[in-house]
Amino acid sequence: MKKIIFLIVLIVATTLVYEKAEAQRRRVRRKFRKERRQDRRRVVRRTNRRRTRRIVRRRYRRSRVVYRVRPARRRVAVLPTGHVVLTYRTRRFYYHRGLFYRPLDGRYVVVAAPRGLRIRTLPIGYYTVVVGPATYYYYQGMYYTRVNAGNETAYEVTKPPTGAVVPNLPKETAKVAIDEQDLYEYDSTLYRKVVEDDLEKYEVYGEVDDSTDEEED
């Protein structure tokens, strides 16, 4: 009889211990799931804040720009072999491997292409830039978007998107300052140096507008 009572007590005690341990495990699992849901909500809120961050394109009058270094323009006496002639609004450009040339004083100088001009293929070494929902292709200060030209695909020169980060700038880029802030200017677009992934890069910061009466900064 004593053995039976002992076995009953042992079974009851074991059952209570098991139920207590199981309840503890359930509490831990509920706490873990709750913390994971909270973490996910925080990540979503942070992501939404990044997506809805207002990007301001700063515009400055030319008179506010102080030039620290004015780089020399690249000139060639003879156009490179294999160049292509492009015409945009009666203006003729000579294109070769991502660079655009115009005649000047009996030679040819590297220039920025006008917005709207199209090329058939992207130059070797282009850099893909994603800003919001849009994809751009960058090379030597020029930004392109893909467009349909009849039954073919072309790439059209477009305005640099504010907030775009690129790995390099053309040799014709000037070092400037506005209100003691060091910036870089190419084709009236202002860049500031940033560090991304431990590498120095350049972010589209604003623009210089000779016709601007009022400024946004």
Contacts in CASP RR format, 6 or more apart in sequence:
PFRMAT RR
TARGET T0000
AUTHOR 0000-0000-0000
METHOD contacts of the structure
MODEL  1
MKKIIFLIVLIVATTLVYEKAEAQRRRVRRKFRKERRQDRRRVVRRTNRR
RTRRIVRRRYRRSRVVYRVRPARRRVAVLPTGHVVLTYRTRRFYYHRGLF
YRPLDGRYVVVAAPRGLRIRTLPIGYYTVVVGPATYYYYQGMYYTRVNAG
NETAYEVTKPPTGAVVPNLPKETAKVAIDEQDLYEYDSTLYRKVVEDDLE
KYEVYGEVDDSTDEEED
51 132 0 8 1.000
55 162 0 8 1.000
55 163 0 8 1.000
56 162 0 8 1.000
56 216 0 8 1.000
57 162 0 8 1.000
57 206 0 8 1.000
57 207 0 8 1.000
57 216 0 8 1.000
58 190 0 8 1.000
58 205 0 8 1.000
58 206 0 8 1.000
58 207 0 8 1.000
58 215 0 8 1.000
58 216 0 8 1.000
58 217 0 8 1.000
59 206 0 8 1.000
59 207 0 8 1.000
59 208 0 8 1.000
59 209 0 8 1.000
59 212 0 8 1.000
59 215 0 8 1.000
59 216 0 8 1.000
59 217 0 8 1.000
60 178 0 8 1.000
60 190 0 8 1.000
60 206 0 8 1.000
60 207 0 8 1.000
60 208 0 8 1.000
60 209 0 8 1.000
60 212 0 8 1.000
60 215 0 8 1.000
60 217 0 8 1.000
61 208 0 8 1.000
61 209 0 8 1.000
61 210 0 8 1.000
61 212 0 8 1.000
61 215 0 8 1.000
62 208 0 8 1.000
62 209 0 8 1.000
62 210 0 8 1.000
64 178 0 8 1.000
64 179 0 8 1.000
64 215 0 8 1.000
65 176 0 8 1.000
65 177 0 8 1.000
65 178 0 8 1.000
65 185 0 8 1.000
65 208 0 8 1.000
66 176 0 8 1.000
66 177 0 8 1.000
66 178 0 8 1.000
67 174 0 8 1.000
67 175 0 8 1.000
67 176 0 8 1.000
68 174 0 8 1.000
68 175 0 8 1.000
68 176 0 8 1.000
68 177 0 8 1.000
68 182 0 8 1.000
69 174 0 8 1.000
69 175 0 8 1.000
70 174 0 8 1.000
71 171 0 8 1.000
71 172 0 8 1.000
71 173 0 8 1.000
71 174 0 8 1.000
73 109 0 8 1.000
73 110 0 8 1.000
73 172 0 8 1.000
74 109 0 8 1.000
74 110 0 8 1.000
74 171 0 8 1.000
74 172 0 8 1.000
75 104 0 8 1.000
75 107 0 8 1.000
75 108 0 8 1.000
75 109 0 8 1.000
75 110 0 8 1.000
76 101 0 8 1.000
76 107 0 8 1.000
76 108 0 8 1.000
77 107 0 8 1.000
77 108 0 8 1.000
78 108 0 8 1.000
79 94 0 8 1.000
79 96 0 8 1.000
79 101 0 8 1.000
79 108 0 8 1.000
80 96 0 8 1.000
80 97 0 8 1.000
82 96 0 8 1.000
83 94 0 8 1.000
83 95 0 8 1.000
83 96 0 8 1.000
83 101 0 8 1.000
84 94 0 8 1.000
84 95 0 8 1.000
84 96 0 8 1.000
85 92 0 8 1.000
85 93 0 8 1.000
85 94 0 8 1.000
85 95 0 8 1.000
86 92 0 8 1.000
86 93 0 8 1.000
86 94 0 8 1.000
86 95 0 8 1.000
86 100 0 8 1.000
86 117 0 8 1.000
86 118 0 8 1.000
86 119 0 8 1.000
87 93 0 8 1.000
88 113 0 8 1.000
88 114 0 8 1.000
88 116 0 8 1.000
88 117 0 8 1.000
89 114 0 8 1.000
91 102 0 8 1.000
91 114 0 8 1.000
92 102 0 8 1.000
93 100 0 8 1.000
93 101 0 8 1.000
93 102 0 8 1.000
93 111 0 8 1.000
93 113 0 8 1.000
93 117 0 8 1.000
94 100 0 8 1.000
94 101 0 8 1.000
94 102 0 8 1.000
94 108 0 8 1.000
95 101 0 8 1.000
95 113 0 8 1.000
95 119 0 8 1.000
97 123 0 8 1.000
97 124 0 8 1.000
98 119 0 8 1.000
98 123 0 8 1.000
98 139 0 8 1.000
98 140 0 8 1.000
98 142 0 8 1.000
99 110 0 8 1.000
99 140 0 8 1.000
100 110 0 8 1.000
100 111 0 8 1.000
100 112 0 8 1.000
100 113 0 8 1.000
100 142 0 8 1.000
101 108 0 8 1.000
101 109 0 8 1.000
101 110 0 8 1.000
101 111 0 8 1.000
102 108 0 8 1.000
102 109 0 8 1.000
102 111 0 8 1.000
110 170 0 8 1.000
110 172 0 8 1.000
112 141 0 8 1.000
112 142 0 8 1.000
112 186 0 8 1.000
112 187 0 8 1.000
113 142 0 8 1.000
113 157 0 8 1.000
114 157 0 8 1.000
115 156 0 8 1.000
115 157 0 8 1.000
115 158 0 8 1.000
115 159 0 8 1.000
116 156 0 8 1.000
116 157 0 8 1.000
116 158 0 8 1.000
117 156 0 8 1.000
117 157 0 8 1.000
118 147 0 8 1.000
118 149 0 8 1.000
118 154 0 8 1.000
118 155 0 8 1.000
118 156 0 8 1.000
118 157 0 8 1.000
119 144 0 8 1.000
119 154 0 8 1.000
119 155 0 8 1.000
120 152 0 8 1.000
120 154 0 8 1.000
120 155 0 8 1.000
121 155 0 8 1.000
122 137 0 8 1.000
122 139 0 8 1.000
122 144 0 8 1.000
122 155 0 8 1.000
123 139 0 8 1.000
123 140 0 8 1.000
125 139 0 8 1.000
126 137 0 8 1.000
126 138 0 8 1.000
126 139 0 8 1.000
126 144 0 8 1.000
127 137 0 8 1.000
127 138 0 8 1.000
127 139 0 8 1.000
127 166 0 8 1.000
127 167 0 8 1.000
128 135 0 8 1.000
128 136 0 8 1.000
128 137 0 8 1.000
128 138 0 8 1.000
129 135 0 8 1.000
129 136 0 8 1.000
129 137 0 8 1.000
129 138 0 8 1.000
129 143 0 8 1.000
129 161 0 8 1.000
129 164 0 8 1.000
129 165 0 8 1.000
129 166 0 8 1.000
130 136 0 8 1.000
131 161 0 8 1.000
131 162 0 8 1.000
131 163 0 8 1.000
131 164 0 8 1.000
134 145 0 8 1.000
134 161 0 8 1.000
135 145 0 8 1.000
135 146 0 8 1.000
136 143 0 8 1.000
136 144 0 8 1.000
136 145 0 8 1.000
136 158 0 8 1.000
136 161 0 8 1.000
136 164 0 8 1.000
137 143 0 8 1.000
137 144 0 8 1.000
137 145 0 8 1.000
137 146 0 8 1.000
137 155 0 8 1.000
138 144 0 8 1.000
138 164 0 8 1.000
138 166 0 8 1.000
140 170 0 8 1.000
141 160 0 8 1.000
141 166 0 8 1.000
141 169 0 8 1.000
141 170 0 8 1.000
141 186 0 8 1.000
141 187 0 8 1.000
141 189 0 8 1.000
142 157 0 8 1.000
143 157 0 8 1.000
143 158 0 8 1.000
143 159 0 8 1.000
143 160 0 8 1.000
143 161 0 8 1.000
143 164 0 8 1.000
144 155 0 8 1.000
144 156 0 8 1.000
144 157 0 8 1.000
144 158 0 8 1.000
145 155 0 8 1.000
145 156 0 8 1.000
145 158 0 8 1.000
146 153 0 8 1.000
146 154 0 8 1.000
146 155 0 8 1.000
147 153 0 8 1.000
147 154 0 8 1.000
147 155 0 8 1.000
147 156 0 8 1.000
148 154 0 8 1.000
160 189 0 8 1.000
160 204 0 8 1.000
161 204 0 8 1.000
162 204 0 8 1.000
162 205 0 8 1.000
162 206 0 8 1.000
163 203 0 8 1.000
163 204 0 8 1.000
163 205 0 8 1.000
164 203 0 8 1.000
164 204 0 8 1.000
165 194 0 8 1.000
165 196 0 8 1.000
165 201 0 8 1.000
165 202 0 8 1.000
165 203 0 8 1.000
165 204 0 8 1.000
166 191 0 8 1.000
166 201 0 8 1.000
166 202 0 8 1.000
166 204 0 8 1.000
167 199 0 8 1.000
167 201 0 8 1.000
167 202 0 8 1.000
168 202 0 8 1.000
169 184 0 8 1.000
169 186 0 8 1.000
169 191 0 8 1.000
169 202 0 8 1.000
170 186 0 8 1.000
172 186 0 8 1.000
173 184 0 8 1.000
173 185 0 8 1.000
173 186 0 8 1.000
173 191 0 8 1.000
174 184 0 8 1.000
174 185 0 8 1.000
174 186 0 8 1.000
175 182 0 8 1.000
175 183 0 8 1.000
175 184 0 8 1.000
176 182 0 8 1.000
176 183 0 8 1.000
176 184 0 8 1.000
176 185 0 8 1.000
176 190 0 8 1.000
177 183 0 8 1.000
178 190 0 8 1.000
181 192 0 8 1.000
182 192 0 8 1.000
182 193 0 8 1.000
183 190 0 8 1.000
183 191 0 8 1.000
183 192 0 8 1.000
183 205 0 8 1.000
184 190 0 8 1.000
184 191 0 8 1.000
184 192 0 8 1.000
184 193 0 8 1.000
184 202 0 8 1.000
185 191 0 8 1.000
185 208 0 8 1.000
188 207 0 8 1.000
188 208 0 8 1.000
188 209 0 8 1.000
189 204 0 8 1.000
189 206 0 8 1.000
189 207 0 8 1.000
189 208 0 8 1.000
190 204 0 8 1.000
190 205 0 8 1.000
190 206 0 8 1.000
190 207 0 8 1.000
190 208 0 8 1.000
191 202 0 8 1.000
191 203 0 8 1.000
191 204 0 8 1.000
191 205 0 8 1.000
192 202 0 8 1.000
192 203 0 8 1.000
192 205 0 8 1.000
193 200 0 8 1.000
193 201 0 8 1.000
193 202 0 8 1.000
193 203 0 8 1.000
194 200 0 8 1.000
194 201 0 8 1.000
194 202 0 8 1.000
194 203 0 8 1.000
195 201 0 8 1.000
END
